Amino acid sequence: HYYRADHTFTAKHGYDWSSDGTWSIEAGTLCLSYKFARAGKSKNECETVRFRQIGEQWVDNGRRTTLVKGVQY
């Protein structure tokens, strides 16, 4: 995910598919509102905010994630 200061983000889901949405933080919880253009649907996900370091890796919901600075393609 690439988070922007205007509270929008882009999420890369695979080699040729990404989605956009908006993000917010309330009471220590990060909420993402995905907009899936292909399906014409939206999806909301919220989770407790965790502080991470650049380069840290973890698995969440079966997805391996690495925290990087900037946009990665």
All heavy atoms as a GROMACS GRO file, in nm:
protein
  599
    1HIS      N    1   0.084  -0.118   0.000
    1HIS     CA    2   0.000   0.000   0.000
    1HIS      C    3   0.089   0.125   0.000
    1HIS      O    4   0.191   0.129   0.066
    1HIS     CB    5  -0.086   0.003   0.125
    1HIS     CG    6  -0.193  -0.101   0.127
    1HIS    ND1    7  -0.166  -0.235   0.128
    1HIS    CD2    8  -0.328  -0.089   0.129
    1HIS    CE1    9  -0.280  -0.301   0.131
    1HIS    NE2   10  -0.380  -0.215   0.132
    2TYR      N   11   0.044   0.224  -0.072
    2TYR     CA   12   0.113   0.354  -0.074
    2TYR      C   13   0.013   0.456  -0.020
    2TYR      O   14  -0.091   0.481  -0.081
    2TYR     CB   15   0.158   0.390  -0.215
    2TYR     CG   16   0.228   0.523  -0.222
    2TYR    CD1   17   0.356   0.538  -0.169
    2TYR    CD2   18   0.166   0.633  -0.278
    2TYR    CE1   19   0.420   0.661  -0.173
    2TYR    CE2   20   0.230   0.755  -0.282
    2TYR     CZ   21   0.357   0.769  -0.230
    2TYR     OH   22   0.419   0.889  -0.233
    3TYR      N   23   0.042   0.512   0.097
    3TYR     CA   24  -0.047   0.606   0.164
    3TYR      C   25  -0.006   0.750   0.133
    3TYR      O   26   0.111   0.784   0.145
    3TYR     CB   27  -0.044   0.584   0.315
    3TYR     CG   28  -0.088   0.446   0.355
    3TYR    CD1   29   0.004   0.343   0.371
    3TYR    CD2   30  -0.222   0.417   0.374
    3TYR    CE1   31  -0.037   0.216   0.406
    3TYR    CE2   32  -0.263   0.290   0.408
    3TYR     CZ   33  -0.170   0.190   0.424
    3TYR     OH   34  -0.212   0.064   0.458
    4ARG      N   35  -0.102   0.832   0.097
    4ARG     CA   36  -0.075   0.973   0.066
    4ARG      C   37  -0.130   1.063   0.177
    4ARG      O   38  -0.223   1.026   0.248
    4ARG     CB   39  -0.141   1.009  -0.067
    4ARG     CG   40  -0.085   0.933  -0.185
    4ARG     CD   41  -0.158   0.969  -0.315
    4ARG     NE   42  -0.128   0.871  -0.417
    4ARG     CZ   43  -0.193   0.756  -0.434
    4ARG    NH1   44  -0.294   0.725  -0.358
    4ARG    NH2   45  -0.156   0.672  -0.529
    5ALA      N   46  -0.073   1.183   0.187
    5ALA     CA   47  -0.114   1.279   0.290
    5ALA      C   48  -0.258   1.325   0.274
    5ALA      O   49  -0.320   1.368   0.371
    5ALA     CB   50  -0.020   1.400   0.287
    6ASP      N   51  -0.316   1.312   0.154
    6ASP     CA   52  -0.455   1.355   0.134
    6ASP      C   53  -0.555   1.245   0.173
    6ASP      O   54  -0.673   1.252   0.141
    6ASP     CB   55  -0.479   1.399  -0.011
    6ASP     CG   56  -0.469   1.285  -0.111
    6ASP    OD1   57  -0.434   1.170  -0.072
    6ASP    OD2   58  -0.496   1.310  -0.229
    7HIS      N   59  -0.508   1.143   0.244
    7HIS     CA   60  -0.589   1.031   0.294
    7HIS      C   61  -0.642   0.940   0.184
    7HIS      O   62  -0.746   0.878   0.197
    7HIS     CB   63  -0.703   1.080   0.385
    7HIS     CG   64  -0.652   1.128   0.516
    7HIS    ND1   65  -0.661   1.054   0.631
    7HIS    CD2   66  -0.588   1.242   0.549
    7HIS    CE1   67  -0.606   1.121   0.730
    7HIS    NE2   68  -0.560   1.236   0.681
    8THR      N   69  -0.567   0.928   0.074
    8THR     CA   70  -0.595   0.828  -0.028
    8THR      C   71  -0.480   0.728  -0.029
    8THR      O   72  -0.372   0.756   0.024
    8THR     CB   73  -0.610   0.892  -0.168
    8THR    OG1   74  -0.486   0.955  -0.204
    8THR    CG2   75  -0.724   0.992  -0.172
    9PHE      N   76  -0.504   0.611  -0.086
    9PHE     CA   77  -0.397   0.512  -0.097
    9PHE      C   78  -0.416   0.430  -0.223
    9PHE      O   79  -0.522   0.428  -0.283
    9PHE     CB   80  -0.394   0.419   0.026
    9PHE     CG   81  -0.508   0.322   0.033
    9PHE    CD1   82  -0.501   0.198  -0.027
    9PHE    CD2   83  -0.624   0.355   0.101
    9PHE    CE1   84  -0.606   0.108  -0.021
    9PHE    CE2   85  -0.731   0.267   0.109
    9PHE     CZ   86  -0.722   0.143   0.048
   10THR      N   87  -0.309   0.363  -0.264
   10THR     CA   88  -0.312   0.266  -0.373
   10THR      C   89  -0.258   0.135  -0.318
   10THR      O   90  -0.157   0.133  -0.250
   10THR     CB   91  -0.225   0.314  -0.491
   10THR    OG1   92  -0.277   0.437  -0.539
   10THR    CG2   93  -0.225   0.212  -0.604
   11ALA      N   94  -0.328   0.026  -0.348
   11ALA     CA   95  -0.287  -0.107  -0.303
   11ALA      C   96  -0.262  -0.194  -0.424
   11ALA      O   97  -0.346  -0.201  -0.514
   11ALA     CB   98  -0.395  -0.168  -0.215
   12LYS      N   99  -0.147  -0.258  -0.428
   12LYS     CA  100  -0.114  -0.350  -0.538
   12LYS      C  101  -0.152  -0.490  -0.493
   12LYS      O  102  -0.105  -0.538  -0.392
   12LYS     CB  103   0.034  -0.341  -0.570
   12LYS     CG  104   0.074  -0.419  -0.690
   12LYS     CD  105   0.169  -0.338  -0.773
   12LYS     CE  106   0.219  -0.418  -0.890
   12LYS     NZ  107   0.154  -0.385  -1.012
   13HIS      N  108  -0.242  -0.556  -0.569
   13HIS     CA  109  -0.292  -0.687  -0.531
   13HIS      C  110  -0.228  -0.800  -0.610
   13HIS      O  111  -0.246  -0.916  -0.579
   13HIS     CB  112  -0.444  -0.692  -0.552
   13HIS     CG  113  -0.517  -0.593  -0.470
   13HIS    ND1  114  -0.536  -0.607  -0.335
   13HIS    CD2  115  -0.573  -0.474  -0.503
   13HIS    CE1  116  -0.603  -0.504  -0.288
   13HIS    NE2  117  -0.626  -0.422  -0.389
   14GLY      N  118  -0.158  -0.770  -0.712
   14GLY     CA  119  -0.094  -0.872  -0.794
   14GLY      C  120  -0.014  -0.804  -0.903
   14GLY      O  121   0.003  -0.683  -0.904
   15TYR      N  122   0.036  -0.884  -0.995
   15TYR     CA  123   0.121  -0.830  -1.100
   15TYR      C  124   0.052  -0.722  -1.183
   15TYR      O  125   0.111  -0.621  -1.217
   15TYR     CB  126   0.168  -0.944  -1.191
   15TYR     CG  127   0.249  -0.897  -1.309
   15TYR    CD1  128   0.379  -0.850  -1.292
   15TYR    CD2  129   0.194  -0.896  -1.436
   15TYR    CE1  130   0.452  -0.805  -1.400
   15TYR    CE2  131   0.267  -0.852  -1.545
   15TYR     CZ  132   0.396  -0.806  -1.526
   15TYR     OH  133   0.468  -0.761  -1.632
   16ASP      N  134  -0.077  -0.743  -1.215
   16ASP     CA  135  -0.145  -0.650  -1.305
   16ASP      C  136  -0.272  -0.590  -1.246
   16ASP      O  137  -0.358  -0.543  -1.320
   16ASP     CB  138  -0.179  -0.720  -1.436
   16ASP     CG  139  -0.278  -0.834  -1.417
   16ASP    OD1  140  -0.301  -0.874  -1.301
   16ASP    OD2  141  -0.331  -0.884  -1.518
   17TRP      N  142  -0.286  -0.591  -1.114
   17TRP     CA  143  -0.409  -0.540  -1.056
   17TRP      C  144  -0.382  -0.460  -0.930
   17TRP      O  145  -0.309  -0.504  -0.842
   17TRP     CB  146  -0.504  -0.655  -1.025
   17TRP     CG  147  -0.637  -0.610  -0.974
   17TRP    CD1  148  -0.717  -0.513  -1.026
   17TRP    CD2  149  -0.706  -0.659  -0.860
   17TRP    NE1  150  -0.831  -0.501  -0.952
   17TRP    CE2  151  -0.827  -0.590  -0.849
   17TRP    CE3  152  -0.677  -0.756  -0.765
   17TRP    CZ2  153  -0.919  -0.613  -0.748
   17TRP    CZ3  154  -0.769  -0.780  -0.664
   17TRP    CH2  155  -0.889  -0.709  -0.658
   18SER      N  156  -0.437  -0.340  -0.924
   18SER     CA  157  -0.427  -0.257  -0.804
   18SER      C  158  -0.562  -0.191  -0.781
   18SER      O  159  -0.648  -0.189  -0.868
   18SER     CB  160  -0.316  -0.152  -0.820
   18SER     OG  161  -0.347  -0.063  -0.923
   19SER      N  162  -0.581  -0.138  -0.661
   19SER     CA  163  -0.704  -0.067  -0.629
   19SER      C  164  -0.669   0.058  -0.551
   19SER      O  165  -0.560   0.069  -0.495
   19SER     CB  166  -0.801  -0.155  -0.551
   19SER     OG  167  -0.746  -0.190  -0.426
   20ASP      N  168  -0.761   0.149  -0.547
   20ASP     CA  169  -0.743   0.275  -0.475
   20ASP      C  170  -0.847   0.282  -0.364
   20ASP      O  171  -0.943   0.206  -0.362
   20ASP     CB  172  -0.760   0.394  -0.569
   20ASP     CG  173  -0.654   0.396  -0.676
   20ASP    OD1  174  -0.535   0.383  -0.642
   20ASP    OD2  175  -0.690   0.412  -0.794
   21GLY      N  176  -0.828   0.377  -0.275
   21GLY     CA  177  -0.926   0.397  -0.169
   21GLY      C  178  -0.886   0.513  -0.081
   21GLY      O  179  -0.798   0.592  -0.116
   22THR      N  180  -0.950   0.519   0.034
   22THR     CA  181  -0.921   0.624   0.131
   22THR      C  182  -0.885   0.559   0.263
   22THR      O  183  -0.924   0.445   0.291
   22THR     CB  184  -1.042   0.718   0.150
   22THR    OG1  185  -1.155   0.642   0.192
   22THR    CG2  186  -1.074   0.792   0.021
   23TRP      N  187  -0.809   0.632   0.346
   23TRP     CA  188  -0.770   0.581   0.477
   23TRP      C  189  -0.800   0.685   0.584
   23TRP      O  190  -0.807   0.804   0.557
   23TRP     CB  191  -0.623   0.540   0.481
   23TRP     CG  192  -0.524   0.652   0.459
   23TRP    CD1  193  -0.474   0.694   0.341
   23TRP    CD2  194  -0.466   0.734   0.560
   23TRP    NE1  195  -0.387   0.798   0.360
   23TRP    CE2  196  -0.380   0.826   0.495
   23TRP    CE3  197  -0.478   0.741   0.698
   23TRP    CZ2  198  -0.306   0.921   0.563
   23TRP    CZ3  199  -0.404   0.838   0.766
   23TRP    CH2  200  -0.319   0.925   0.700
   24SER      N  201  -0.818   0.635   0.708
   24SER     CA  202  -0.836   0.723   0.824
   24SER      C  203  -0.785   0.652   0.947
   24SER      O  204  -0.775   0.529   0.951
   24SER     CB  205  -0.984   0.761   0.842
   24SER     OG  206  -1.061   0.646   0.872
   25ILE      N  207  -0.748   0.730   1.048
   25ILE     CA  208  -0.705   0.674   1.176
   25ILE      C  209  -0.793   0.737   1.284
   25ILE      O  210  -0.802   0.859   1.294
   25ILE     CB  211  -0.557   0.704   1.206
   25ILE    CG1  212  -0.468   0.634   1.103
   25ILE    CG2  213  -0.521   0.660   1.348
   25ILE    CD1  214  -0.320   0.660   1.122
   26GLU      N  215  -0.857   0.650   1.363
   26GLU     CA  216  -0.940   0.696   1.473
   26GLU      C  217  -0.915   0.607   1.594
   26GLU      O  218  -0.922   0.485   1.583
   26GLU     CB  219  -1.088   0.690   1.434
   26GLU     CG  220  -1.126   0.788   1.325
   26GLU     CD  221  -1.274   0.782   1.292
   26GLU    OE1  222  -1.354   0.752   1.382
   26GLU    OE2  223  -1.307   0.808   1.176
   27ALA      N  224  -0.886   0.669   1.706
   27ALA     CA  225  -0.865   0.597   1.832
   27ALA      C  226  -0.768   0.480   1.817
   27ALA      O  227  -0.792   0.371   1.866
   27ALA     CB  228  -0.999   0.548   1.888
   28GLY      N  229  -0.657   0.503   1.747
   28GLY     CA  230  -0.554   0.400   1.730
   28GLY      C  231  -0.589   0.290   1.632
   28GLY      O  232  -0.523   0.187   1.628
   29THR      N  233  -0.691   0.311   1.551
   29THR     CA  234  -0.733   0.212   1.452
   29THR      C  235  -0.721   0.270   1.312
   29THR      O  236  -0.770   0.380   1.286
   29THR     CB  237  -0.880   0.168   1.477
   29THR    OG1  238  -0.889   0.113   1.608
   29THR    CG2  239  -0.923   0.063   1.376
   30LEU      N  240  -0.654   0.197   1.222
   30LEU     CA  241  -0.641   0.236   1.083
   30LEU      C  242  -0.755   0.171   1.005
   30LEU      O  243  -0.772   0.049   1.011
   30LEU     CB  244  -0.507   0.190   1.026
   30LEU     CG  245  -0.486   0.207   0.876
   30LEU    CD1  246  -0.483   0.355   0.838
   30LEU    CD2  247  -0.358   0.137   0.832
   31CYS      N  248  -0.833   0.252   0.934
   31CYS     CA  249  -0.943   0.199   0.853
   31CYS      C  250  -0.917   0.232   0.707
   31CYS      O  251  -0.885   0.346   0.672
   31CYS     CB  252  -1.076   0.259   0.896
   31CYS     SG  253  -1.128   0.202   1.059
   32LEU      N  254  -0.929   0.129   0.623
   32LEU     CA  255  -0.911   0.143   0.479
   32LEU      C  256  -1.044   0.118   0.411
   32LEU      O  257  -1.114   0.022   0.442
   32LEU     CB  258  -0.809   0.041   0.427
   32LEU     CG  259  -0.672   0.041   0.493
   32LEU    CD1  260  -0.585  -0.069   0.433
   32LEU    CD2  261  -0.605   0.176   0.479
   33SER      N  262  -1.078   0.204   0.318
   33SER     CA  263  -1.197   0.186   0.237
   33SER      C  264  -1.152   0.166   0.093
   33SER      O  265  -1.111   0.260   0.025
   33SER     CB  266  -1.288   0.309   0.248
   33SER     OG  267  -1.403   0.293   0.167
   34TYR      N  268  -1.153   0.039   0.048
   34TYR     CA  269  -1.109   0.004  -0.087
   34TYR      C  270  -1.220   0.033  -0.188
   34TYR      O  271  -1.337   0.009  -0.160
   34TYR     CB  272  -1.078  -0.146  -0.097
   34TYR     CG  273  -0.956  -0.190  -0.022
   34TYR    CD1  274  -0.963  -0.225   0.112
   34TYR    CD2  275  -0.833  -0.198  -0.086
   34TYR    CE1  276  -0.851  -0.268   0.181
   34TYR    CE2  277  -0.720  -0.241  -0.019
   34TYR     CZ  278  -0.731  -0.276   0.115
   34TYR     OH  279  -0.619  -0.320   0.182
   35LYS      N  280  -1.181   0.077  -0.306
   35LYS     CA  281  -1.274   0.093  -0.417
   35LYS      C  282  -1.224   0.003  -0.530
   35LYS      O  283  -1.119   0.028  -0.587
   35LYS     CB  284  -1.281   0.238  -0.461
   35LYS     CG  285  -1.340   0.326  -0.354
   35LYS     CD  286  -1.346   0.470  -0.398
   35LYS     CE  287  -1.413   0.551  -0.291
   35LYS     NZ  288  -1.327   0.632  -0.213
   36PHE      N  289  -1.297  -0.103  -0.559
   36PHE     CA  290  -1.257  -0.198  -0.662
   36PHE      C  291  -1.326  -0.163  -0.792
   36PHE      O  292  -1.444  -0.192  -0.811
   36PHE     CB  293  -1.292  -0.341  -0.620
   36PHE     CG  294  -1.218  -0.386  -0.497
   36PHE    CD1  295  -1.281  -0.391  -0.374
   36PHE    CD2  296  -1.084  -0.421  -0.505
   36PHE    CE1  297  -1.212  -0.432  -0.261
   36PHE    CE2  298  -1.014  -0.462  -0.393
   36PHE     CZ  299  -1.079  -0.467  -0.269
   37ALA      N  300  -1.253  -0.103  -0.883
   37ALA     CA  301  -1.310  -0.058  -1.010
   37ALA      C  302  -1.360  -0.175  -1.094
   37ALA      O  303  -1.462  -0.166  -1.159
   37ALA     CB  304  -1.207   0.022  -1.089
   38ARG      N  305  -1.288  -0.287  -1.092
   38ARG     CA  306  -1.326  -0.403  -1.174
   38ARG      C  307  -1.464  -0.457  -1.134
   38ARG      O  308  -1.542  -0.494  -1.217
   38ARG     CB  309  -1.225  -0.516  -1.158
   38ARG     CG  310  -1.100  -0.495  -1.236
   38ARG     CD  311  -1.014  -0.619  -1.225
   38ARG     NE  312  -0.896  -0.608  -1.307
   38ARG     CZ  313  -0.804  -0.700  -1.312
   38ARG    NH1  314  -0.812  -0.808  -1.241
   38ARG    NH2  315  -0.700  -0.683  -1.390
   39ALA      N  316  -1.489  -0.463  -1.005
   39ALA     CA  317  -1.614  -0.524  -0.958
   39ALA      C  318  -1.721  -0.420  -0.928
   39ALA      O  319  -1.835  -0.456  -0.902
   39ALA     CB  320  -1.585  -0.607  -0.833
   40GLY      N  321  -1.685  -0.292  -0.928
   40GLY     CA  322  -1.780  -0.187  -0.895
   40GLY      C  323  -1.826  -0.195  -0.750
   40GLY      O  324  -1.936  -0.156  -0.716
   41LYS      N  325  -1.739  -0.247  -0.661
   41LYS     CA  326  -1.773  -0.264  -0.520
   41LYS      C  327  -1.672  -0.192  -0.433
   41LYS      O  328  -1.569  -0.146  -0.479
   41LYS     CB  329  -1.775  -0.413  -0.484
   41LYS     CG  330  -1.876  -0.493  -0.560
   41LYS     CD  331  -1.870  -0.638  -0.517
   41LYS     CE  332  -1.973  -0.720  -0.593
   41LYS     NZ  333  -1.969  -0.861  -0.557
   42SER      N  334  -1.703  -0.185  -0.304
   42SER     CA  335  -1.608  -0.131  -0.208
   42SER      C  336  -1.598  -0.227  -0.090
   42SER      O  337  -1.682  -0.315  -0.072
   42SER     CB  338  -1.652   0.008  -0.161
   42SER     OG  339  -1.775   0.000  -0.094
   43LYS      N  340  -1.493  -0.212  -0.011
   43LYS     CA  341  -1.469  -0.298   0.104
   43LYS      C  342  -1.399  -0.217   0.210
   43LYS      O  343  -1.309  -0.138   0.179
   43LYS     CB  344  -1.382  -0.417   0.062
   43LYS     CG  345  -1.342  -0.508   0.175
   43LYS     CD  346  -1.250  -0.619   0.124
   43LYS     CE  347  -1.201  -0.703   0.237
   43LYS     NZ  348  -1.101  -0.801   0.194
   44ASN      N  349  -1.439  -0.233   0.334
   44ASN     CA  350  -1.375  -0.163   0.445
   44ASN      C  351  -1.301  -0.262   0.533
   44ASN      O  352  -1.353  -0.370   0.562
   44ASN     CB  353  -1.479  -0.088   0.529
   44ASN     CG  354  -1.547   0.021   0.450
   44ASN    OD1  355  -1.485   0.087   0.368
   44ASN    ND2  356  -1.675   0.041   0.473
   45GLU      N  357  -1.181  -0.225   0.575
   45GLU     CA  358  -1.101  -0.304   0.668
   45GLU      C  359  -1.047  -0.212   0.774
   45GLU      O  360  -0.997  -0.103   0.742
   45GLU     CB  361  -0.982  -0.370   0.598
   45GLU     CG  362  -1.015  -0.481   0.503
   45GLU     CD  363  -0.890  -0.546   0.443
   45GLU    OE1  364  -0.777  -0.500   0.471
   45GLU    OE2  365  -0.906  -0.640   0.367
   46CYS      N  366  -1.053  -0.252   0.900
   46CYS     CA  367  -0.996  -0.174   1.009
   46CYS      C  368  -0.909  -0.264   1.095
   46CYS      O  369  -0.942  -0.381   1.115
   46CYS     CB  370  -1.106  -0.113   1.096
   46CYS     SG  371  -1.208   0.008   1.012
   47GLU      N  372  -0.799  -0.211   1.146
   47GLU     CA  373  -0.714  -0.286   1.237
   47GLU      C  374  -0.637  -0.189   1.326
   47GLU      O  375  -0.621  -0.072   1.292
   47GLU     CB  376  -0.617  -0.378   1.162
   47GLU     CG  377  -0.513  -0.306   1.080
   47GLU     CD  378  -0.419  -0.404   1.010
   47GLU    OE1  379  -0.466  -0.493   0.939
   47GLU    OE2  380  -0.298  -0.387   1.028
   48THR      N  381  -0.592  -0.240   1.438
   48THR     CA  382  -0.515  -0.160   1.532
   48THR      C  383  -0.385  -0.115   1.467
   48THR      O  384  -0.319  -0.194   1.400
   48THR     CB  385  -0.485  -0.241   1.660
   48THR    OG1  386  -0.608  -0.284   1.716
   48THR    CG2  387  -0.408  -0.158   1.762
   49VAL      N  388  -0.350   0.011   1.486
   49VAL     CA  389  -0.227   0.065   1.428
   49VAL      C  390  -0.107   0.006   1.501
   49VAL      O  391  -0.103   0.002   1.623
   49VAL     CB  392  -0.225   0.219   1.440
   49VAL    CG1  393  -0.092   0.275   1.391
   49VAL    CG2  394  -0.340   0.280   1.362
   50ARG      N  395  -0.010  -0.043   1.424
   50ARG     CA  396   0.114  -0.096   1.479
   50ARG      C  397   0.229  -0.013   1.422
   50ARG      O  398   0.231   0.013   1.302
   50ARG     CB  399   0.132  -0.242   1.438
   50ARG     CG  400   0.028  -0.332   1.494
   50ARG     CD  401   0.057  -0.477   1.454
   50ARG     NE  402  -0.065  -0.552   1.470
   50ARG     CZ  403  -0.121  -0.623   1.375
   50ARG    NH1  404  -0.066  -0.631   1.257
   50ARG    NH2  405  -0.233  -0.688   1.397
   51PHE      N  406   0.322   0.024   1.506
   51PHE     CA  407   0.438   0.098   1.458
   51PHE      C  408   0.540  -0.002   1.405
   51PHE      O  409   0.573  -0.099   1.470
   51PHE     CB  410   0.497   0.183   1.570
   51PHE     CG  411   0.406   0.294   1.612
   51PHE    CD1  412   0.322   0.280   1.722
   51PHE    CD2  413   0.398   0.410   1.538
   51PHE    CE1  414   0.236   0.381   1.758
   51PHE    CE2  415   0.313   0.512   1.573
   51PHE     CZ  416   0.230   0.497   1.684
   52ARG      N  417   0.588   0.021   1.285
   52ARG     CA  418   0.681  -0.069   1.219
   52ARG      C  419   0.801   0.010   1.168
   52ARG      O  420   0.795   0.130   1.150
   52ARG     CB  421   0.612  -0.139   1.103
   52ARG     CG  422   0.486  -0.212   1.145
   52ARG     CD  423   0.474  -0.341   1.071
   52ARG     NE  424   0.350  -0.408   1.098
   52ARG     CZ  425   0.342  -0.524   1.161
   52ARG    NH1  426   0.450  -0.584   1.202
   52ARG    NH2  427   0.225  -0.582   1.180
   53GLN      N  428   0.909  -0.061   1.142
   53GLN     CA  429   1.032  -0.002   1.091
   53GLN      C  430   1.044  -0.031   0.941
   53GLN      O  431   0.998  -0.135   0.894
   53GLN     CB  432   1.153  -0.061   1.163
   53GLN     CG  433   1.154  -0.038   1.312
   53GLN     CD  434   1.171   0.108   1.347
   53GLN    OE1  435   1.248   0.179   1.284
   53GLN    NE2  436   1.098   0.152   1.447
   54ILE      N  437   1.108   0.060   0.867
   54ILE     CA  438   1.135   0.038   0.725
   54ILE      C  439   1.212  -0.094   0.712
   54ILE      O  440   1.308  -0.118   0.784
   54ILE     CB  441   1.219   0.154   0.665
   54ILE    CG1  442   1.143   0.286   0.676
   54ILE    CG2  443   1.260   0.124   0.521
   54ILE    CD1  444   1.023   0.300   0.586
   55GLY      N  445   1.168  -0.180   0.621
   55GLY     CA  446   1.232  -0.309   0.598
   55GLY      C  447   1.170  -0.424   0.676
   55GLY      O  448   1.196  -0.540   0.647
   56GLU      N  449   1.085  -0.393   0.773
   56GLU     CA  450   1.022  -0.499   0.852
   56GLU      C  451   0.926  -0.580   0.763
   56GLU      O  452   0.859  -0.526   0.675
   56GLU     CB  453   0.944  -0.437   0.968
   56GLU     CG  454   0.889  -0.537   1.065
   56GLU     CD  455   0.826  -0.472   1.187
   56GLU    OE1  456   0.849  -0.352   1.211
   56GLU    OE2  457   0.751  -0.541   1.257
   57GLN      N  458   0.919  -0.713   0.786
   57GLN     CA  459   0.831  -0.801   0.709
   57GLN      C  460   0.739  -0.875   0.805
   57GLN      O  461   0.778  -0.907   0.916
   57GLN     CB  462   0.912  -0.903   0.630
   57GLN     CG  463   0.999  -0.843   0.524
   57GLN     CD  464   1.071  -0.950   0.443
   57GLN    OE1  465   1.058  -1.069   0.468
   57GLN    NE2  466   1.147  -0.906   0.345
   58TRP      N  467   0.616  -0.903   0.759
   58TRP     CA  468   0.520  -0.979   0.838
   58TRP      C  469   0.417  -1.042   0.745
   58TRP      O  470   0.405  -1.005   0.631
   58TRP     CB  471   0.453  -0.891   0.943
   58TRP     CG  472   0.368  -0.782   0.886
   58TRP    CD1  473   0.232  -0.785   0.864
   58TRP    CD2  474   0.411  -0.652   0.844
   58TRP    NE1  475   0.190  -0.665   0.810
   58TRP    CE2  476   0.298  -0.582   0.797
   58TRP    CE3  477   0.534  -0.588   0.839
   58TRP    CZ2  478   0.304  -0.452   0.748
   58TRP    CZ3  479   0.541  -0.458   0.790
   58TRP    CH2  480   0.428  -0.393   0.746
   59VAL      N  481   0.344  -1.141   0.796
   59VAL     CA  482   0.238  -1.207   0.722
   59VAL      C  483   0.106  -1.172   0.790
   59VAL      O  484   0.092  -1.185   0.911
   59VAL     CB  485   0.258  -1.360   0.718
   59VAL    CG1  486   0.140  -1.428   0.650
   59VAL    CG2  487   0.388  -1.395   0.648
   60ASP      N  488   0.010  -1.124   0.710
   60ASP     CA  489  -0.120  -1.085   0.762
   60ASP      C  490  -0.227  -1.133   0.665
   60ASP      O  491  -0.221  -1.101   0.546
   60ASP     CB  492  -0.125  -0.932   0.777
   60ASP     CG  493  -0.247  -0.885   0.853
   60ASP    OD1  494  -0.305  -0.964   0.929
   60ASP    OD2  495  -0.285  -0.768   0.835
   61ASN      N  496  -0.321  -1.211   0.713
   61ASN     CA  497  -0.426  -1.267   0.628
   61ASN      C  498  -0.369  -1.342   0.508
   61ASN      O  499  -0.421  -1.333   0.397
   61ASN     CB  500  -0.522  -1.159   0.580
   61ASN     CG  501  -0.603  -1.101   0.693
   61ASN    OD1  502  -0.637  -1.170   0.787
   61ASN    ND2  503  -0.633  -0.973   0.684
   62GLY      N  504  -0.258  -1.413   0.528
   62GLY     CA  505  -0.198  -1.491   0.421
   62GLY      C  506  -0.115  -1.410   0.322
   62GLY      O  507  -0.063  -1.464   0.225
   63ARG      N  508  -0.101  -1.279   0.346
   63ARG     CA  509  -0.023  -1.193   0.256
   63ARG      C  510   0.107  -1.154   0.323
   63ARG      O  511   0.108  -1.106   0.436
   63ARG     CB  512  -0.101  -1.065   0.222
   63ARG     CG  513  -0.226  -1.091   0.143
   63ARG     CD  514  -0.300  -0.963   0.120
   63ARG     NE  515  -0.360  -0.923   0.246
   63ARG     CZ  516  -0.455  -0.832   0.258
   63ARG    NH1  517  -0.499  -0.767   0.155
   63ARG    NH2  518  -0.506  -0.803   0.376
   64ARG      N  519   0.219  -1.172   0.252
   64ARG     CA  520   0.349  -1.128   0.303
   64ARG      C  521   0.364  -0.981   0.270
   64ARG      O  522   0.344  -0.939   0.156
   64ARG     CB  523   0.463  -1.206   0.242
   64ARG     CG  524   0.601  -1.154   0.287
   64ARG     CD  525   0.715  -1.236   0.237
   64ARG     NE  526   0.726  -1.366   0.302
   64ARG     CZ  527   0.764  -1.384   0.430
   64ARG    NH1  528   0.789  -1.281   0.506
   64ARG    NH2  529   0.774  -1.504   0.480
   65THR      N  530   0.400  -0.902   0.370
   65THR     CA  531   0.413  -0.757   0.354
   65THR      C  532   0.550  -0.713   0.398
   65THR      O  533   0.603  -0.763   0.497
   65THR     CB  534   0.306  -0.685   0.439
   65THR    OG1  535   0.177  -0.731   0.400
   65THR    CG2  536   0.312  -0.535   0.421
   66THR      N  537   0.609  -0.619   0.324
   66THR     CA  538   0.736  -0.555   0.362
   66THR      C  539   0.712  -0.405   0.362
   66THR      O  540   0.657  -0.350   0.268
   66THR     CB  541   0.847  -0.588   0.260
   66THR    OG1  542   0.861  -0.729   0.250
   66THR    CG2  543   0.980  -0.524   0.302
   67LEU      N  544   0.752  -0.339   0.470
   67LEU     CA  545   0.736  -0.194   0.479
   67LEU      C  546   0.850  -0.126   0.404
   67LEU      O  547   0.967  -0.147   0.436
   67LEU     CB  548   0.734  -0.147   0.624
   67LEU     CG  549   0.714   0.001   0.646
   67LEU    CD1  550   0.578   0.045   0.592
   67LEU    CD2  551   0.724   0.036   0.794
   68VAL      N  552   0.815  -0.050   0.300
   68VAL     CA  553   0.914   0.024   0.223
   68VAL      C  554   0.875   0.170   0.222
   68VAL      O  555   0.763   0.207   0.251
   68VAL     CB  556   0.924  -0.028   0.078
   68VAL    CG1  557   0.971  -0.172   0.075
   68VAL    CG2  558   0.794  -0.014   0.004
   69LYS      N  559   0.969   0.254   0.186
   69LYS     CA  560   0.944   0.396   0.174
   69LYS      C  561   0.926   0.429   0.027
   69LYS      O  562   1.010   0.398  -0.055
   69LYS     CB  563   1.062   0.476   0.232
   69LYS     CG  564   1.039   0.624   0.232
   69LYS     CD  565   1.155   0.695   0.300
   69LYS     CE  566   1.132   0.845   0.300
   69LYS     NZ  567   1.244   0.913   0.366
   70GLY      N  568   0.813   0.491  -0.007
   70GLY     CA  569   0.786   0.528  -0.146
   70GLY      C  570   0.701   0.425  -0.216
   70GLY      O  571   0.638   0.342  -0.153
   71VAL      N  572   0.703   0.428  -0.347
   71VAL     CA  573   0.622   0.338  -0.429
   71VAL      C  574   0.708   0.225  -0.480
   71VAL      O  575   0.819   0.247  -0.527
   71VAL     CB  576   0.561   0.414  -0.550
   71VAL    CG1  577   0.481   0.318  -0.637
   71VAL    CG2  578   0.473   0.528  -0.503
   72GLN      N  579   0.659   0.102  -0.469
   72GLN     CA  580   0.732  -0.014  -0.517
   72GLN      C  581   0.648  -0.082  -0.624
   72GLN      O  582   0.530  -0.106  -0.605
   72GLN     CB  583   0.758  -0.111  -0.402
   72GLN     CG  584   0.836  -0.232  -0.445
   72GLN     CD  585   0.863  -0.324  -0.330
   72GLN    OE1  586   0.809  -0.308  -0.222
   72GLN    NE2  587   0.947  -0.422  -0.351
   73TYR      N  588   0.708  -0.114  -0.739
   73TYR     CA  589   0.638  -0.182  -0.847
   73TYR      C  590   0.699  -0.316  -0.875
   73TYR      O  591   0.810  -0.341  -0.851
   73TYR     CB  592   0.642  -0.097  -0.975
   73TYR     CG  593   0.564   0.030  -0.962
   73TYR    CD1  594   0.629   0.149  -0.934
   73TYR    CD2  595   0.427   0.030  -0.979
   73TYR    CE1  596   0.557   0.266  -0.921
   73TYR    CE2  597   0.354   0.147  -0.966
   73TYR     CZ  598   0.420   0.265  -0.938
   73TYR     OH  599   0.349   0.380  -0.926
   0.00000   0.00000   0.00000
